[in-house]
């Protein structure tokens, strides 16, 4: 879920929004909503007996899940920055042409 939100929203937000801060905040809000939803869905599955996302022992900390989620979050900010850089060049050409 968080990977889908990152792929679908990060680059377009950076490209379309003129403010880099607005693009980052909008991406972060969408990512955090998806992260919460995904966490709820995975917890429900874990309570039902599925141990593919989290370890069976509740005292074990799922570090790999946190690292992957943080990496996806960082990649999203990179895509926002790339989109903003390409979008700024595009917006700059429009201003020069006008």
Secondary structure, DSSP 8 states (H G I E B T S, - for coil): -HHHHHHHHHHHHHHH-S-HHHHHHHHHHHHHHHHHHHHHHHHHHHHTT--SSS-SSTTS--HHHHHHHHHHHHHHHHHHHHHHHHHHHHHHHHHHH-
